[in-house]
C-alpha cells in the first residue's frame, strides 16, 4: 500500500500530487482499471492487436515526414 507522509510546511495539494505520482509509478491504478470488469482473453488479445496496429501506424506516419 502506498503511503505519503505530509511534511511540515507542505500543502495538502502537494502531498496529494506526490501520492498520485507514487500510485502511477507502482501501477496500482492501471491494475485496478484492468480488474474493473472482466474481459475475455479473446477480447483482450483483439484489443492488444488493435493497439499495436495504431502504434505502428503512428510510427510509420512520423517516420515518413
N, C-alpha and C positions, 0 to 999 in steps of 0.2 A: 504494500500500500504506500502510495506516495504521500509524503507529509512535507509541509513547509512551515517553518517557524517564523513568525513575524518578528523581524529585527527591530531594535529600538529606533525610533525616528523614521520608521518605514510606513508608508501609507498602505491601506488595505488593497488599493488598486495595484500597487507594485508587487505585493505578496501574491495576489491573485494571478498576475501576469507570470510570475515565476512558477506558480503551481501549474498553470496551463501549459507552460513550456515543458515542465517535467513530465506531465501526463502525456504530452505528444511524443516526447523522446522515448518513453518507455513503451509506447504502443497500446496503452490501456484503452484509449478512446477508439482506436481502429478495431481492436478486438471486440469491444462492446458493440460496435456497429455491425460487425460480422455476425455476432450471435443474436442480433435483434430479431431476426426472422430466419427460419430455416430455408436454405437453398439446396435444391437437389444438386448432386455432383455434376450432372449433365448441364444444368443451367450455369453453375459456377464456371465450368470449362468454357462454355459458349461466351460468357462474359469476359473471361480472360483472353480468349482468342480475338474478340472484338476490340478489346483494349490494346492488344498487341498490334492489330491492323491499324488502328488510329495512330498509335505511336510511330509505326513505320511510315505511314503516310505523311505525318508531320515531319519526320526526319528527312524523308525524300524531298519534300517541298522546300525545306530550308536549305538543303544542300545544293539544289538546282539554282538558287539565286546567286 
